[in-house]
Amino acid sequence: MNRFFTRWSRRQFLTTAAITPTAGLLATGCQTAPTEENAIPVDDIYSRLGVRPFINAAGTYTALTASLIPQEVATAMHEASRQYVSLGELHQAAGERIASLVGSEAALVTSGCAAALTQATAACVCGSDVAAIRQIPDTTGLKNQVILQKSHRFGYDHAIRNVGVDLVEVETREELEAAISEKTAMLFFLNFANDQGQIDREEFASLGQETGIPTLIDAAADLPPVENLRIFTEMGFDLAAFSGGKGLRGPQCSGLLLGRRDLVDAAYLNGSPHSNSVARIAKVGKEEIMGLTRAVELYVEKDHEAEWNEWESRVRTIIAGVSDIPGVTANQFVPHIANEVPHVAITWDSTRINLTRDDVANALREGEPRIEARPGAGDTSRLDIGVWMMEPEDAPVVAARCSEIFRDAVA
Ligand SMILES: *Cc1c(COP(=O)(O)O)cnc(C)c1O
């Protein structure tokens, strides 16, 4: 039995023993109370398909499945799966609960931040006009332009374009004001790009207020800080969109749209359970709705300072593991916006250590246990490690593997 299997078996045993009623989620058909002998290792469900799990030393990357839900969220999803409810009633009630928790006028659970962008845009184009809701993405006769700064174009703006709108790119405040017409449905702001445009978020929000055009901010990866759940709408954005499966640690297929009640209500009409709507393809089930509601409760109650200290302690463990290797330097850094949590940057002198970033990342990926580092450019002598999505026991393992790889390569 290899190290990896042993480690995960132990974890699964503890998990299963703690939540016997939900053991079926992980160990289908397990009728008896699990013991260390009969517990199915958590990685087993994946290994049945030949898929090898890994330690997440990257962060909340969707392609790496982003985050793990806490046990309380798994329990909420399991309990939700045991009874039927009206999906409309549930959307309404969960929205109210979440809105009151975060101090927003209204809230809607979506299938992700991307879905929230689509539903928010559709709300700004169609409102609650059923004929318009059915007509889009054909926007004939409707407001069909969304204005944004050129530097705020990004991959996920496809979610906005799905509604059938044209994106109008501007660079200055003057250009933005001149671009506004009777065709303007919405002004869009990408929080991550705040520093890359001439109009910052405060000015953008107040432009929306002054002109009366609805504003939407994408803050998908901007939790923590927890304050962001209220800051953007307080600042004057009509709508703010977040991922549920990143820092919030809700279900992977969940997201959150917060803001003005009329627009949030219209966003709901533009998605499931309404069959003839643009975002019907982004359905959320009762399990995700209850899971995200629980995740938001946990997130607003959590001791964020203690969690930050824990992340810093993991960072120190990894730094300590590599910093005495000749030619290797390791430092803590915190990204300025998005994934604003402690990370480790490992850099090395390529004249002494003949490794590229990809060499190290591949060695971590192919080793035992498998480890995924933060994605990055391949040709540099720098590897970033994200610690916040690790499980508590992972940091020493990652430190040891990094140490091994670099020590072996010292010329
Ligand atoms: C992750 C991300 C999204 C998409 O979020 P999902 O919840 O996966 O749909 C959108 N915008 C930004 C800036 C993101 O980082």
The ligand as a Tripos MOL2 file, in Angstrom:
@<TRIPOS>MOLECULE
LIG
   15    15     1     0     0
SMALL
NO_CHARGES

@<TRIPOS>ATOM
      1 C1        -14.0480   31.5200  -12.1310 C.3       1 LIG1
      2 C2        -14.5000   32.7890  -12.7760 C.ar      1 LIG1
      3 C3        -15.7290   32.8580  -13.4530 C.ar      1 LIG1
      4 C4        -16.6120   31.6500  -13.6350 C.3       1 LIG1
      5 O1        -17.1150   31.2170  -12.4280 O.3       1 LIG1
      6 P1        -17.9520   29.8570  -12.2970 P.3       1 LIG1
      7 O2        -18.4870   29.9220  -10.9140 O.co2     1 LIG1
      8 O3        -16.9840   28.7260  -12.5100 O.co2     1 LIG1
      9 O4        -19.0080   29.8790  -13.3430 O.co2     1 LIG1
     10 C5        -16.1260   34.0740  -13.9590 C.ar      1 LIG1
     11 N1        -15.3530   35.1760  -13.8130 N.ar      1 LIG1
     12 C6        -14.1580   35.1350  -13.2000 C.ar      1 LIG1
     13 C7        -13.3640   36.4030  -13.0490 C.3       1 LIG1
     14 C8        -13.6870   33.9430  -12.6500 C.ar      1 LIG1
     15 O5        -12.5170   33.9120  -12.0090 O.3       1 LIG1
@<TRIPOS>BOND
     1     1     2 1
     2     2     3 ar
     3     2    14 ar
     4     3     4 1
     5     3    10 ar
     6     4     5 1
     7     5     6 1
     8     6     7 2
     9     6     8 1
    10     6     9 1
    11    10    11 ar
    12    11    12 ar
    13    12    13 1
    14    12    14 ar
    15    14    15 1
@<TRIPOS>SUBSTRUCTURE
     1 LIG1         1 GROUP 0 **** ****
